[in-house]
Amino acid sequence: MMARTQISLPPENHRRARRRAAELGISLAEYIRRLVERDLGEATAPSADISVIFGLGDSGGSDVATHKHDYVGEAVDALHPRR
């Protein structure tokens, strides 16, 4: 069971917090709960597990970083062909 509480925020912080909560698709109350949990080291939100980022963008294909200059050059040439 949760304990109900009331807080006061400066208007700019309130506006920014509401906007951030909306970006995350959660209520302002949930956003603040998550911040408190994170600060207290009790994060239970699924996003608290950083292992979810391992392998992001790993297609199993080539190492794009190795040939990045070639790829950028090809993209620029495609957008701006030489006359």
C-alpha positions as CSV (number, residue, x, y, z in Angstrom):
1,M,0.0,0.0,0.0
2,M,1.3,3.5,-0.8
3,A,1.3,6.5,1.5
4,R,-0.3,9.6,-0.1
5,T,1.9,12.7,0.0
6,Q,1.9,16.2,-1.4
7,I,4.9,18.1,-2.8
8,S,5.4,21.6,-4.1
9,L,7.6,22.3,-7.1
10,P,8.7,25.5,-8.7
11,P,6.6,26.1,-11.8
12,E,9.4,25.4,-14.3
13,N,10.3,22.1,-12.6
14,H,6.6,21.1,-12.6
15,R,6.3,21.9,-16.3
16,R,9.4,20.0,-17.2
17,A,8.6,17.0,-15.0
18,R,5.1,16.8,-16.5
19,R,6.5,17.0,-20.0
20,R,9.1,14.3,-19.3
21,A,6.5,12.0,-17.7
22,A,4.4,12.4,-20.9
23,E,7.4,11.5,-23.1
24,L,7.8,8.3,-21.0
25,G,4.0,7.6,-21.2
26,I,3.5,7.6,-17.5
27,S,1.8,9.8,-14.9
28,L,3.6,12.6,-13.1
29,A,3.2,10.6,-9.9
30,E,4.8,7.5,-11.4
31,Y,7.6,9.6,-12.7
32,I,8.3,11.0,-9.3
33,R,8.0,7.5,-7.7
34,R,10.7,6.2,-10.1
35,L,13.0,9.1,-9.3
36,V,12.7,8.5,-5.6
37,E,13.2,4.7,-6.1
38,R,16.3,5.4,-8.2
39,D,17.7,7.9,-5.7
40,L,17.2,5.6,-2.8
41,G,18.8,2.7,-4.7
42,E,15.6,0.6,-4.7
43,A,14.9,0.9,-8.5
44,T,12.4,-1.8,-9.5
45,A,11.4,-0.4,-12.8
46,P,12.2,-2.7,-15.8
47,S,14.5,0.1,-17.2
48,A,16.7,-0.3,-14.1
49,D,18.4,-3.3,-15.6
50,I,21.2,-2.0,-17.8
51,S,21.8,-5.4,-19.4
52,V,18.9,-4.6,-21.8
53,I,21.3,-2.3,-23.7
54,F,23.8,-5.0,-24.4
55,G,23.7,-6.0,-28.0
56,L,21.5,-3.1,-29.1
57,G,22.2,-2.4,-32.7
58,D,24.0,-5.7,-33.1
59,S,22.8,-7.1,-36.4
60,G,25.4,-9.7,-36.5
61,G,26.6,-8.1,-39.7
62,S,29.7,-6.1,-40.5
63,D,31.4,-3.6,-38.3
64,V,30.0,-0.3,-39.7
65,A,32.6,1.7,-37.7
66,T,35.4,0.2,-39.8
67,H,34.0,1.6,-43.0
68,K,32.2,4.7,-41.8
69,H,34.1,7.2,-43.9
70,D,33.3,5.2,-47.1
71,Y,29.6,5.0,-46.1
72,V,29.3,8.7,-45.4
73,G,31.0,9.5,-48.7
74,E,28.6,7.2,-50.6
75,A,25.6,8.8,-48.9
76,V,26.8,12.4,-49.6
77,D,27.5,11.4,-53.3
78,A,24.0,9.9,-53.6
79,L,22.4,13.1,-52.3
80,H,24.7,15.5,-54.1
81,P,25.9,13.9,-57.4
82,R,28.9,15.5,-59.0
83,R,28.4,17.1,-62.4
